[in-house]
């Protein structure tokens, strides 16, 4: 289970490459995340973050993440 620090970090995580480079992970469209998961998510922290973002989106919980985004 993620703690508050991890959720704030996740809310502010930026995609480092690809089609959505420079965008917040939470703003990446769900269909792209599904495609990427089927293709094979990257190993390590980024892969875990992308998988968690996908689960958040599938369950309609984005509204819990957006308030944690630093402006």
Phi and psi restraints in degrees (range 20) as a CNS / XPLOR table:
assign (resid 1 and name C) (resid 2 and name N)
       (resid 2 and name CA) (resid 2 and name C) 1.0 -80.9 20.0 2
assign (resid 2 and name N) (resid 2 and name CA)
       (resid 2 and name C) (resid 3 and name N) 1.0 139.2 20.0 2
assign (resid 2 and name C) (resid 3 and name N)
       (resid 3 and name CA) (resid 3 and name C) 1.0 -86.3 20.0 2
assign (resid 3 and name N) (resid 3 and name CA)
       (resid 3 and name C) (resid 4 and name N) 1.0 177.9 20.0 2
assign (resid 3 and name C) (resid 4 and name N)
       (resid 4 and name CA) (resid 4 and name C) 1.0 -59.6 20.0 2
assign (resid 4 and name N) (resid 4 and name CA)
       (resid 4 and name C) (resid 5 and name N) 1.0 -43.2 20.0 2
assign (resid 4 and name C) (resid 5 and name N)
       (resid 5 and name CA) (resid 5 and name C) 1.0 -59.7 20.0 2
assign (resid 5 and name N) (resid 5 and name CA)
       (resid 5 and name C) (resid 6 and name N) 1.0 -43.9 20.0 2
assign (resid 5 and name C) (resid 6 and name N)
       (resid 6 and name CA) (resid 6 and name C) 1.0 -65.9 20.0 2
assign (resid 6 and name N) (resid 6 and name CA)
       (resid 6 and name C) (resid 7 and name N) 1.0 -36.3 20.0 2
assign (resid 6 and name C) (resid 7 and name N)
       (resid 7 and name CA) (resid 7 and name C) 1.0 -68.3 20.0 2
assign (resid 7 and name N) (resid 7 and name CA)
       (resid 7 and name C) (resid 8 and name N) 1.0 -39.6 20.0 2
assign (resid 7 and name C) (resid 8 and name N)
       (resid 8 and name CA) (resid 8 and name C) 1.0 -64.5 20.0 2
assign (resid 8 and name N) (resid 8 and name CA)
       (resid 8 and name C) (resid 9 and name N) 1.0 -42.3 20.0 2
assign (resid 8 and name C) (resid 9 and name N)
       (resid 9 and name CA) (resid 9 and name C) 1.0 -62.2 20.0 2
assign (resid 9 and name N) (resid 9 and name CA)
       (resid 9 and name C) (resid 10 and name N) 1.0 -43.7 20.0 2
assign (resid 9 and name C) (resid 10 and name N)
       (resid 10 and name CA) (resid 10 and name C) 1.0 -62.4 20.0 2
assign (resid 10 and name N) (resid 10 and name CA)
       (resid 10 and name C) (resid 11 and name N) 1.0 -43.5 20.0 2
assign (resid 10 and name C) (resid 11 and name N)
       (resid 11 and name CA) (resid 11 and name C) 1.0 -61.2 20.0 2
assign (resid 11 and name N) (resid 11 and name CA)
       (resid 11 and name C) (resid 12 and name N) 1.0 -27.1 20.0 2
assign (resid 11 and name C) (resid 12 and name N)
       (resid 12 and name CA) (resid 12 and name C) 1.0 -108.1 20.0 2
assign (resid 12 and name N) (resid 12 and name CA)
       (resid 12 and name C) (resid 13 and name N) 1.0 7.7 20.0 2
assign (resid 12 and name C) (resid 13 and name N)
       (resid 13 and name CA) (resid 13 and name C) 1.0 -70.8 20.0 2
assign (resid 13 and name N) (resid 13 and name CA)
       (resid 13 and name C) (resid 14 and name N) 1.0 138.3 20.0 2
assign (resid 13 and name C) (resid 14 and name N)
       (resid 14 and name CA) (resid 14 and name C) 1.0 -110.4 20.0 2
assign (resid 14 and name N) (resid 14 and name CA)
       (resid 14 and name C) (resid 15 and name N) 1.0 138.7 20.0 2
assign (resid 14 and name C) (resid 15 and name N)
       (resid 15 and name CA) (resid 15 and name C) 1.0 -69.6 20.0 2
assign (resid 15 and name N) (resid 15 and name CA)
       (resid 15 and name C) (resid 16 and name N) 1.0 121.4 20.0 2
assign (resid 15 and name C) (resid 16 and name N)
       (resid 16 and name CA) (resid 16 and name C) 1.0 -84.3 20.0 2
assign (resid 16 and name N) (resid 16 and name CA)
       (resid 16 and name C) (resid 17 and name N) 1.0 -8.0 20.0 2
assign (resid 16 and name C) (resid 17 and name N)
       (resid 17 and name CA) (resid 17 and name C) 1.0 -160.3 20.0 2
assign (resid 17 and name N) (resid 17 and name CA)
       (resid 17 and name C) (resid 18 and name N) 1.0 173.0 20.0 2
assign (resid 17 and name C) (resid 18 and name N)
       (resid 18 and name CA) (resid 18 and name C) 1.0 83.3 20.0 2
assign (resid 18 and name N) (resid 18 and name CA)
       (resid 18 and name C) (resid 19 and name N) 1.0 -164.9 20.0 2
assign (resid 18 and name C) (resid 19 and name N)
       (resid 19 and name CA) (resid 19 and name C) 1.0 -56.3 20.0 2
assign (resid 19 and name N) (resid 19 and name CA)
       (resid 19 and name C) (resid 20 and name N) 1.0 -34.9 20.0 2
assign (resid 19 and name C) (resid 20 and name N)
       (resid 20 and name CA) (resid 20 and name C) 1.0 -109.1 20.0 2
assign (resid 20 and name N) (resid 20 and name CA)
       (resid 20 and name C) (resid 21 and name N) 1.0 27.1 20.0 2
assign (resid 20 and name C) (resid 21 and name N)
       (resid 21 and name CA) (resid 21 and name C) 1.0 -54.7 20.0 2
assign (resid 21 and name N) (resid 21 and name CA)
       (resid 21 and name C) (resid 22 and name N) 1.0 132.6 20.0 2
assign (resid 21 and name C) (resid 22 and name N)
       (resid 22 and name CA) (resid 22 and name C) 1.0 87.6 20.0 2
assign (resid 22 and name N) (resid 22 and name CA)
       (resid 22 and name C) (resid 23 and name N) 1.0 -6.2 20.0 2
assign (resid 22 and name C) (resid 23 and name N)
       (resid 23 and name CA) (resid 23 and name C) 1.0 -95.8 20.0 2
assign (resid 23 and name N) (resid 23 and name CA)
       (resid 23 and name C) (resid 24 and name N) 1.0 152.8 20.0 2
assign (resid 23 and name C) (resid 24 and name N)
       (resid 24 and name CA) (resid 24 and name C) 1.0 -61.6 20.0 2
assign (resid 24 and name N) (resid 24 and name CA)
       (resid 24 and name C) (resid 25 and name N) 1.0 140.4 20.0 2
assign (resid 24 and name C) (resid 25 and name N)
       (resid 25 and name CA) (resid 25 and name C) 1.0 -57.5 20.0 2
assign (resid 25 and name N) (resid 25 and name CA)
       (resid 25 and name C) (resid 26 and name N) 1.0 -37.9 20.0 2
assign (resid 25 and name C) (resid 26 and name N)
       (resid 26 and name CA) (resid 26 and name C) 1.0 -65.0 20.0 2
assign (resid 26 and name N) (resid 26 and name CA)
       (resid 26 and name C) (resid 27 and name N) 1.0 -20.5 20.0 2
assign (resid 26 and name C) (resid 27 and name N)
       (resid 27 and name CA) (resid 27 and name C) 1.0 -91.3 20.0 2
assign (resid 27 and name N) (resid 27 and name CA)
       (resid 27 and name C) (resid 28 and name N) 1.0 -3.0 20.0 2
assign (resid 27 and name C) (resid 28 and name N)
       (resid 28 and name CA) (resid 28 and name C) 1.0 -73.5 20.0 2
assign (resid 28 and name N) (resid 28 and name CA)
       (resid 28 and name C) (resid 29 and name N) 1.0 132.1 20.0 2
assign (resid 28 and name C) (resid 29 and name N)
       (resid 29 and name CA) (resid 29 and name C) 1.0 -62.1 20.0 2
assign (resid 29 and name N) (resid 29 and name CA)
       (resid 29 and name C) (resid 30 and name N) 1.0 142.4 20.0 2
assign (resid 29 and name C) (resid 30 and name N)
       (resid 30 and name CA) (resid 30 and name C) 1.0 -55.6 20.0 2
assign (resid 30 and name N) (resid 30 and name CA)
       (resid 30 and name C) (resid 31 and name N) 1.0 -43.6 20.0 2
assign (resid 30 and name C) (resid 31 and name N)
       (resid 31 and name CA) (resid 31 and name C) 1.0 -59.1 20.0 2
assign (resid 31 and name N) (resid 31 and name CA)
       (resid 31 and name C) (resid 32 and name N) 1.0 -35.1 20.0 2
assign (resid 31 and name C) (resid 32 and name N)
       (resid 32 and name CA) (resid 32 and name C) 1.0 -66.8 20.0 2
assign (resid 32 and name N) (resid 32 and name CA)
       (resid 32 and name C) (resid 33 and name N) 1.0 -41.6 20.0 2
assign (resid 32 and name C) (resid 33 and name N)
       (resid 33 and name CA) (resid 33 and name C) 1.0 -64.6 20.0 2
assign (resid 33 and name N) (resid 33 and name CA)
       (resid 33 and name C) (resid 34 and name N) 1.0 -39.0 20.0 2
assign (resid 33 and name C) (resid 34 and name N)
       (resid 34 and name CA) (resid 34 and name C) 1.0 -63.5 20.0 2
assign (resid 34 and name N) (resid 34 and name CA)
       (resid 34 and name C) (resid 35 and name N) 1.0 -46.3 20.0 2
assign (resid 34 and name C) (resid 35 and name N)
       (resid 35 and name CA) (resid 35 and name C) 1.0 -58.7 20.0 2
assign (resid 35 and name N) (resid 35 and name CA)
       (resid 35 and name C) (resid 36 and name N) 1.0 -45.6 20.0 2
assign (resid 35 and name C) (resid 36 and name N)
       (resid 36 and name CA) (resid 36 and name C) 1.0 -65.0 20.0 2
assign (resid 36 and name N) (resid 36 and name CA)
       (resid 36 and name C) (resid 37 and name N) 1.0 -39.6 20.0 2
assign (resid 36 and name C) (resid 37 and name N)
       (resid 37 and name CA) (resid 37 and name C) 1.0 -63.5 20.0 2
assign (resid 37 and name N) (resid 37 and name CA)
       (resid 37 and name C) (resid 38 and name N) 1.0 -42.1 20.0 2
assign (resid 37 and name C) (resid 38 and name N)
       (resid 38 and name CA) (resid 38 and name C) 1.0 -66.3 20.0 2
assign (resid 38 and name N) (resid 38 and name CA)
       (resid 38 and name C) (resid 39 and name N) 1.0 -33.0 20.0 2
assign (resid 38 and name C) (resid 39 and name N)
       (resid 39 and name CA) (resid 39 and name C) 1.0 -73.9 20.0 2
assign (resid 39 and name N) (resid 39 and name CA)
       (resid 39 and name C) (resid 40 and name N) 1.0 -34.2 20.0 2
assign (resid 39 and name C) (resid 40 and name N)
       (resid 40 and name CA) (resid 40 and name C) 1.0 122.2 20.0 2
assign (resid 40 and name N) (resid 40 and name CA)
       (resid 40 and name C) (resid 41 and name N) 1.0 106.1 20.0 2
assign (resid 40 and name C) (resid 41 and name N)
       (resid 41 and name CA) (resid 41 and name C) 1.0 -67.6 20.0 2
assign (resid 41 and name N) (resid 41 and name CA)
       (resid 41 and name C) (resid 42 and name N) 1.0 154.9 20.0 2
assign (resid 41 and name C) (resid 42 and name N)
       (resid 42 and name CA) (resid 42 and name C) 1.0 -64.6 20.0 2
assign (resid 42 and name N) (resid 42 and name CA)
       (resid 42 and name C) (resid 43 and name N) 1.0 156.5 20.0 2
assign (resid 42 and name C) (resid 43 and name N)
       (resid 43 and name CA) (resid 43 and name C) 1.0 -74.7 20.0 2
assign (resid 43 and name N) (resid 43 and name CA)
       (resid 43 and name C) (resid 44 and name N) 1.0 160.7 20.0 2
assign (resid 43 and name C) (resid 44 and name N)
       (resid 44 and name CA) (resid 44 and name C) 1.0 85.4 20.0 2
assign (resid 44 and name N) (resid 44 and name CA)
       (resid 44 and name C) (resid 45 and name N) 1.0 -158.3 20.0 2
assign (resid 44 and name C) (resid 45 and name N)
       (resid 45 and name CA) (resid 45 and name C) 1.0 -59.6 20.0 2
assign (resid 45 and name N) (resid 45 and name CA)
       (resid 45 and name C) (resid 46 and name N) 1.0 -45.9 20.0 2
assign (resid 45 and name C) (resid 46 and name N)
       (resid 46 and name CA) (resid 46 and name C) 1.0 -60.1 20.0 2
assign (resid 46 and name N) (resid 46 and name CA)
       (resid 46 and name C) (resid 47 and name N) 1.0 -43.5 20.0 2
assign (resid 46 and name C) (resid 47 and name N)
       (resid 47 and name CA) (resid 47 and name C) 1.0 -61.4 20.0 2
assign (resid 47 and name N) (resid 47 and name CA)
       (resid 47 and name C) (resid 48 and name N) 1.0 -42.1 20.0 2
assign (resid 47 and name C) (resid 48 and name N)
       (resid 48 and name CA) (resid 48 and name C) 1.0 -65.1 20.0 2
assign (resid 48 and name N) (resid 48 and name CA)
       (resid 48 and name C) (resid 49 and name N) 1.0 -40.2 20.0 2
assign (resid 48 and name C) (resid 49 and name N)
       (resid 49 and name CA) (resid 49 and name C) 1.0 -65.0 20.0 2
assign (resid 49 and name N) (resid 49 and name CA)
       (resid 49 and name C) (resid 50 and name N) 1.0 -44.2 20.0 2
assign (resid 49 and name C) (resid 50 and name N)
       (resid 50 and name CA) (resid 50 and name C) 1.0 -62.9 20.0 2
assign (resid 50 and name N) (resid 50 and name CA)
       (resid 50 and name C) (resid 51 and name N) 1.0 -39.9 20.0 2
assign (resid 50 and name C) (resid 51 and name N)
       (resid 51 and name CA) (resid 51 and name C) 1.0 -65.3 20.0 2
assign (resid 51 and name N) (resid 51 and name CA)
       (resid 51 and name C) (resid 52 and name N) 1.0 -39.8 20.0 2
assign (resid 51 and name C) (resid 52 and name N)
       (resid 52 and name CA) (resid 52 and name C) 1.0 -67.2 20.0 2
assign (resid 52 and name N) (resid 52 and name CA)
       (resid 52 and name C) (resid 53 and name N) 1.0 -41.6 20.0 2
assign (resid 52 and name C) (resid 53 and name N)
       (resid 53 and name CA) (resid 53 and name C) 1.0 -60.2 20.0 2
assign (resid 53 and name N) (resid 53 and name CA)
       (resid 53 and name C) (resid 54 and name N) 1.0 -42.5 20.0 2
assign (resid 53 and name C) (resid 54 and name N)
       (resid 54 and name CA) (resid 54 and name C) 1.0 -61.0 20.0 2
assign (resid 54 and name N) (resid 54 and name CA)
       (resid 54 and name C) (resid 55 and name N) 1.0 -44.5 20.0 2
assign (resid 54 and name C) (resid 55 and name N)
       (resid 55 and name CA) (resid 55 and name C) 1.0 -62.3 20.0 2
assign (resid 55 and name N) (resid 55 and name CA)
       (resid 55 and name C) (resid 56 and name N) 1.0 -40.2 20.0 2
assign (resid 55 and name C) (resid 56 and name N)
       (resid 56 and name CA) (resid 56 and name C) 1.0 -61.0 20.0 2
assign (resid 56 and name N) (resid 56 and name CA)
       (resid 56 and name C) (resid 57 and name N) 1.0 -45.4 20.0 2
assign (resid 56 and name C) (resid 57 and name N)
       (resid 57 and name CA) (resid 57 and name C) 1.0 -67.3 20.0 2
assign (resid 57 and name N) (resid 57 and name CA)
       (resid 57 and name C) (resid 58 and name N) 1.0 -43.6 20.0 2
assign (resid 57 and name C) (resid 58 and name N)
       (resid 58 and name CA) (resid 58 and name C) 1.0 -57.9 20.0 2
assign (resid 58 and name N) (resid 58 and name CA)
       (resid 58 and name C) (resid 59 and name N) 1.0 -36.8 20.0 2
assign (resid 58 and name C) (resid 59 and name N)
       (resid 59 and name CA) (resid 59 and name C) 1.0 -92.2 20.0 2
assign (resid 59 and name N) (resid 59 and name CA)
       (resid 59 and name C) (resid 60 and name N) 1.0 6.1 20.0 2
assign (resid 59 and name C) (resid 60 and name N)
       (resid 60 and name CA) (resid 60 and name C) 1.0 66.5 20.0 2
assign (resid 60 and name N) (resid 60 and name CA)
       (resid 60 and name C) (resid 61 and name N) 1.0 35.0 20.0 2
assign (resid 60 and name C) (resid 61 and name N)
       (resid 61 and name CA) (resid 61 and name C) 1.0 -106.9 20.0 2
assign (resid 61 and name N) (resid 61 and name CA)
       (resid 61 and name C) (resid 62 and name N) 1.0 14.2 20.0 2
assign (resid 61 and name C) (resid 62 and name N)
       (resid 62 and name CA) (resid 62 and name C) 1.0 -54.7 20.0 2
assign (resid 62 and name N) (resid 62 and name CA)
       (resid 62 and name C) (resid 63 and name N) 1.0 -34.1 20.0 2
assign (resid 62 and name C) (resid 63 and name N)
       (resid 63 and name CA) (resid 63 and name C) 1.0 -60.8 20.0 2
assign (resid 63 and name N) (resid 63 and name CA)
       (resid 63 and name C) (resid 64 and name N) 1.0 -18.9 20.0 2
assign (resid 63 and name C) (resid 64 and name N)
       (resid 64 and name CA) (resid 64 and name C) 1.0 -82.9 20.0 2
assign (resid 64 and name N) (resid 64 and name CA)
       (resid 64 and name C) (resid 65 and name N) 1.0 -21.5 20.0 2
assign (resid 64 and name C) (resid 65 and name N)
       (resid 65 and name CA) (resid 65 and name C) 1.0 -92.0 20.0 2
assign (resid 65 and name N) (resid 65 and name CA)
       (resid 65 and name C) (resid 66 and name N) 1.0 -41.4 20.0 2
assign (resid 65 and name C) (resid 66 and name N)
       (resid 66 and name CA) (resid 66 and name C) 1.0 -54.6 20.0 2
assign (resid 66 and name N) (resid 66 and name CA)
       (resid 66 and name C) (resid 67 and name N) 1.0 -37.7 20.0 2
assign (resid 66 and name C) (resid 67 and name N)
       (resid 67 and name CA) (resid 67 and name C) 1.0 -65.2 20.0 2
assign (resid 67 and name N) (resid 67 and name CA)
       (resid 67 and name C) (resid 68 and name N) 1.0 -15.9 20.0 2
assign (resid 67 and name C) (resid 68 and name N)
       (resid 68 and name CA) (resid 68 and name C) 1.0 -88.2 20.0 2
assign (resid 68 and name N) (resid 68 and name CA)
       (resid 68 and name C) (resid 69 and name N) 1.0 -7.5 20.0 2
assign (resid 68 and name C) (resid 69 and name N)
       (resid 69 and name CA) (resid 69 and name C) 1.0 -71.6 20.0 2
assign (resid 69 and name N) (resid 69 and name CA)
       (resid 69 and name C) (resid 70 and name N) 1.0 128.4 20.0 2
assign (resid 69 and name C) (resid 70 and name N)
       (resid 70 and name CA) (resid 70 and name C) 1.0 -78.4 20.0 2
assign (resid 70 and name N) (resid 70 and name CA)
       (resid 70 and name C) (resid 71 and name N) 1.0 132.0 20.0 2
